[in-house]
């Protein structure tokens, strides 16, 4: 776990332990993704021997959990919330509403009819 700790944080906005951990997971995932893809390719390649494929599968299962894409969670860039986050804007519902009413998000305005 300590080997994955971020040395320097280049985060903006609100920072708590969950935001730091998510940032670390994203960095580790980006570093190890080519290796994971190669192992998955070897596992799915039926022309290789069963032993080679089994070794690749064992290597893949032994990799750290932070190297998996399922560990990454969408978080609000301002508040760090993990729920109710709009993907397009990377903001929680509340922060999106506040900024939209201020007019600081281009192309977004309150609907009225």
C-alpha positions in Angstrom: 0.0 0.0 0.0 2.7 2.5 0.9 4.4 1.9 -2.5 1.3 3.4 -4.2 1.2 6.5 -2.1 1.4 9.7 -4.1 4.6 11.6 -3.5 3.3 14.9 -4.8 -0.4 15.8 -5.0 -1.4 17.9 -8.0 -5.0 18.2 -6.9 -7.3 21.2 -7.1 -10.4 21.9 -5.0 -11.4 20.0 -1.8 -9.0 17.4 -0.6 -9.8 14.6 1.9 -8.5 11.1 2.3 -11.0 9.6 -0.2 -10.0 12.1 -2.9 -6.3 11.4 -2.3 -6.9 7.6 -2.4 -8.9 8.0 -5.7 -6.1 10.1 -7.2 -3.6 7.4 -6.2 -5.8 4.7 -7.8 -6.0 6.6 -11.0 -2.2 7.1 -11.2 -1.5 3.4 -10.5 -4.1 2.3 -13.0 -2.6 4.4 -15.7 0.9 3.0 -15.0 -0.2 -0.7 -15.1 -2.9 -0.7 -17.8 -0.6 -1.7 -20.7 0.7 -4.7 -18.6 -2.9 -5.7 -17.7 -4.0 -5.5 -21.4 -1.1 -7.7 -22.5 -1.9 -10.3 -19.9 -5.6 -10.3 -20.9 -4.5 -10.7 -24.5 -2.4 -13.7 -23.6 -5.2 -15.3 -21.5 -7.7 -15.0 -24.4 -5.3 -16.2 -27.1 -6.3 -19.8 -27.8 -3.3 -20.5 -30.0 -0.9 -20.3 -27.0 -0.3 -23.3 -24.7 -2.6 -23.8 -21.7 0.4 -23.5 -19.3 1.3 -20.0 -20.7 -2.2 -18.9 -20.4 -2.5 -20.2 -16.9 0.7 -18.4 -15.9 -0.6 -15.1 -17.3 -3.9 -15.6 -15.4 -2.0 -16.2 -12.2 0.1 -13.0 -12.8 -3.1 -11.0 -13.5 -4.7 -12.2 -10.2 -1.6 -11.4 -8.2 -1.5 -7.7 -9.4 -2.5 -5.1 -6.8 -6.2 -4.2 -6.7 -5.5 -0.5 -7.4 -4.5 -1.6 -11.0 -8.1 -2.5 -11.8 -10.4 -0.1 -13.5 -13.3 -0.9 -11.2 -11.5 0.7 -8.3 -11.8 4.2 -9.8 -14.8 6.2 -8.8 -16.1 9.4 -10.3 -15.7 12.2 -7.7 -16.7 15.8 -7.6 -13.7 18.0 -8.4 -14.8 20.6 -5.9 -16.4 18.8 -3.0 -14.9 15.3 -3.4 -18.4 13.7 -3.2 -18.6 10.2 -4.7 -22.4 10.1 -5.3 -24.6 12.2 -7.5 -21.7 13.2 -9.8 -22.5 14.4 -13.3 -19.9 12.8 -15.6 -19.9 15.6 -18.2 -19.0 18.3 -15.7 -17.3 16.2 -13.0 -19.3 17.9 -10.4 -21.9 16.9 -7.8 -25.5 17.8 -8.4 -25.4 20.6 -5.8 -22.2 22.2 -7.1 -23.5 21.9 -10.7 -26.7 23.7 -9.7 -24.8 26.5 -7.8 -22.4 27.1 -10.8 -25.2 27.0 -13.3 -27.3 29.6 -11.5 -24.2 31.8 -11.2 -23.7 31.4 -15.0 -20.1 30.2 -14.6 -20.7 27.0 -16.7 -20.9 28.0 -20.4 -23.9 26.8 -22.4 -26.0 25.9 -19.3 -28.9 27.9 -18.2 -32.0 27.3 -16.0 -34.9 25.9 -17.9 -38.2 27.9 -17.8 -41.4 27.4 -19.7 
